């Protein structure tokens, strides 16, 4: 699970979906944090670090172990940046203080070894799924979040479980093309940001896609999930590679 003989690099991961029901994912990520990420120039988590997050006041045991490991990593001097995903968009300041991580805006422009890249979770690009986009707009509203977080923890958990079941049923009924990112939306964000590279997760379809927008070569890098194995993007002075972690 290590990268022997490799130079220090910025590392990107996404879609771990950690919770107590999937202990193997937490173990895999804890090993990654203790070994591979230890020599990173920075670690970026592009959303859905957790399967669900109903508030900073209610992490489960697996989530607590990850928070402690992130604190150890940041204490070791490795900057860690965490972006909201569609599962854990309620991560807040208490999580950041406990982990030592910095919350990252979605989208955000980064400069990596002299090259600018647009970084997103990716769910905002799935514009073919109009029902999901309406839901996304609702739950990202600060008023809705304030009212939800005012509920008792047990009520929040019950609502999150119901929402997760509804999401699974909704996604199962979607055509694959609708569940994936929309090509026009990808072109639009690249054009607006005036960059050649986009990095995102969310779709669980890891790969590197090369294409043209307005006659300019572009690259879309998609991170994978961690259900069966981990996926990480390494980016150093020599370039980037998408690595599957055994």
C-alpha positions in Angstrom: 0.0 0.0 0.0 3.1 2.2 -0.1 4.8 4.0 -3.0 8.4 2.9 -2.6 11.1 5.2 -4.0 8.6 7.9 -4.9 9.0 11.6 -4.3 6.7 13.5 -1.9 3.5 14.4 -3.6 0.1 16.0 -3.0 -2.4 13.2 -2.5 -6.2 13.3 -3.4 -8.8 10.8 -2.2 -12.6 10.8 -2.2 -15.7 8.7 -1.4 -14.4 6.6 1.5 -17.9 6.5 3.1 -16.5 5.6 6.5 -18.9 4.4 9.2 -19.1 1.6 11.8 -20.8 -0.7 9.3 -17.7 -0.8 7.1 -14.8 -1.4 9.4 -12.5 -2.6 6.5 -12.7 0.8 4.9 -11.7 2.6 8.1 -8.8 0.2 8.6 -7.6 0.7 5.0 -7.7 4.5 5.4 -6.0 4.5 8.8 -3.1 2.5 7.2 -3.0 5.0 4.3 -2.8 7.9 6.7 -0.1 6.3 8.8 2.1 5.3 5.8 1.5 6.9 2.4 0.1 10.2 3.6 2.9 10.7 6.1 5.3 11.9 3.5 2.7 13.9 1.4 3.1 17.6 0.8 -0.7 17.8 1.4 -3.7 15.5 1.6 -7.0 16.5 -0.1 -10.2 14.6 0.7 -12.8 15.6 -1.9 -16.0 14.7 -0.2 -17.8 11.8 1.3 -15.1 10.9 3.8 -18.0 9.6 5.9 -21.1 7.6 4.8 -23.3 10.0 6.8 -22.7 13.0 9.1 -25.6 14.3 11.1 -23.6 16.9 13.0 -20.2 17.4 14.6 -21.7 16.3 17.9 -22.3 12.7 16.9 -19.4 10.8 15.3 -19.4 7.0 15.7 -16.4 4.9 16.7 -15.0 4.5 13.2 -15.4 8.2 12.5 -13.7 9.1 15.8 -10.7 6.9 14.9 -10.4 8.7 11.6 -10.6 12.1 13.2 -7.8 11.1 15.6 -5.6 9.8 12.8 -6.1 13.0 10.8 -5.1 15.0 13.9 -2.0 12.8 14.1 -1.2 13.5 10.5 -1.7 17.2 10.7 0.3 17.3 13.9 3.1 15.6 12.0 3.1 18.6 9.7 1.0 17.4 6.7 -1.7 19.8 5.8 -5.1 18.2 5.3 -8.0 19.7 3.4 -11.6 18.2 3.5 -14.3 19.1 1.1 -18.0 18.5 1.7 -19.6 15.6 -0.2 -23.2 14.7 -0.7 -23.1 12.4 2.4 -21.2 14.6 4.8 -22.1 18.2 3.9 -22.8 19.0 7.6 -19.1 18.6 8.6 -18.3 21.8 10.5 -15.9 23.7 12.6 -15.8 21.3 15.5 -14.7 18.5 13.2 -12.0 20.8 11.7 -10.8 21.7 15.2 -10.7 18.1 16.3 -8.9 16.8 13.2 -6.7 19.7 12.4 -8.0 19.7 8.9 -9.1 22.8 6.9 -12.5 22.7 5.3 -12.3 23.3 1.5 -14.8 25.2 -0.6 -16.5 23.3 -3.5 -15.3 24.1 -6.1 -11.8 25.5 -5.5 -8.9 26.3 -7.8 -5.5 24.9 -6.8 -2.1 25.4 -8.2 -0.2 22.1 -8.2 3.5 22.3 -9.2 2.9 25.2 -11.5 -0.4 23.9 -13.0 -3.8 25.1 -12.1 -6.6 22.6 -11.5 -10.2 22.9 -10.6 -11.2 20.6 -7.7 -14.8 19.5 -6.9 -16.7 16.8 -5.2 -18.5 16.2 -8.4 -22.2 15.9 -7.5 -22.9 19.4 -8.9 -21.8 18.1 -12.3 -24.5 15.4 -12.4 -27.1 17.9 -13.8 -29.0 15.2 -15.7 -30.4 14.1 -12.3 -32.7 17.1 -11.7 -34.4 15.6 -8.7 -31.0 15.2 -6.9 -30.0 18.8 -7.9 -33.2 20.1 -6.3 -32.4 18.1 -3.1 -28.9 19.3 -3.1 -30.0 23.0 -3.2 -32.3 22.4 -0.3 -29.9 20.6 2.1 -27.0 23.1 1.3 -29.3 26.0 2.4 -28.0 27.4 5.7 -31.5 27.8 7.1 -32.4 24.2 6.4 -29.1 23.1 8.0 -29.7 25.2 11.1 -33.2 23.7 11.6 -31.9 20.1 11.0 -29.0 20.5 13.5 -31.5 21.8 16.1 -33.2 18.4 16.1 -32.2 15.7 18.7 -29.4 13.4 17.5 -31.7 10.4 17.4 -34.1 12.3 15.1 -31.3 13.4 12.8 -30.0 9.8 12.6 -33.5 8.5 11.7 -33.9 11.1 9.0 -30.4 10.4 7.6 -31.1 6.7 7.5 -34.4 7.3 5.6 -32.7 9.7 3.2 -29.9 7.2 2.5 -32.4 4.4 1.7 -34.3 6.8 -0.6 -31.1 7.8 -2.3 -30.1 4.2 -2.9 -33.5 3.4 -4.5 -33.3 6.6 -6.5 -29.8 5.8 -7.8 -30.8 2.2 -8.7 -33.6 3.5 -10.9 -31.4 6.0 -12.8 -29.9 5.3 -16.2 -26.1 5.2 -16.0 -25.7 8.3 -18.2 -27.9 10.4 -15.9 -26.0 9.2 -12.8 -22.7 10.3 -14.3 -21.4 13.8 -14.8 -22.9 15.8 -17.7 -20.4 16.6 -20.5 -21.7 20.1 -21.1 -21.5 20.9 -17.3 -17.9 19.7 -17.3 -17.1 21.9 -20.3 -18.8 24.8 -18.7 -16.9 24.7 -15.4 -13.6 24.2 -17.2 -14.4 27.1 -19.5 -15.5 29.4 -16.6 -12.4 28.6 -14.5 -10.1 28.8 -17.5 -8.2 25.7 -16.6 -7.2 22.5 -18.3 -7.6 20.0 -15.5 -10.6 19.0 -13.4 -10.3 16.6 -10.4 -13.4 15.2 -8.8 -15.0 12.1 -7.1 -18.6 11.2 -6.4 -19.4 9.0 -9.4 -17.2 6.0 -8.1 -15.9 5.6 -11.7 -12.1 6.2 -11.4 -10.3 7.2 -14.6 -8.4 9.8 -16.5 -10.4 11.4 -19.4 -8.7 13.5 -22.1 -10.8 15.7 -24.4 -11.0 19.1 -26.0 -13.1 22.1 -25.0 -13.1 25.1 -27.4 -10.2 23.5 -29.2 -8.1 23.3 -26.0 -6.9 20.0 -24.6 -8.4 19.2 -21.2 -8.1 16.4 -18.6 -10.7 15.1 -16.2 -9.4 13.0 -13.3 -12.0 10.9 -11.5 -11.3 9.4 -8.0 -12.7 6.1 -7.0 -14.5 4.8 -3.9 -12.9 2.7 -1.2 -15.3 -0.1 -0.8 -13.1 -2.9 -2.2 -9.8 -1.1 -2.5 -8.5 2.5 -2.2 -7.9 4.9 -5.0 -5.6 7.9 -4.7 -4.3 10.6 -7.1 -0.6 11.4 -6.6 0.6 14.7 -8.0 4.3 15.7 -7.8 6.8 17.7 -9.8 6.9 14.9 -12.4 3.2 14.8 -13.1 0.2 12.9 -11.8 -0.9 9.3 -11.6 -4.1 7.6 -10.4 -3.1 4.7 -8.2 -5.2 1.8 -7.0 -4.2 0.8 -3.5 -4.2 -2.9 -2.7 
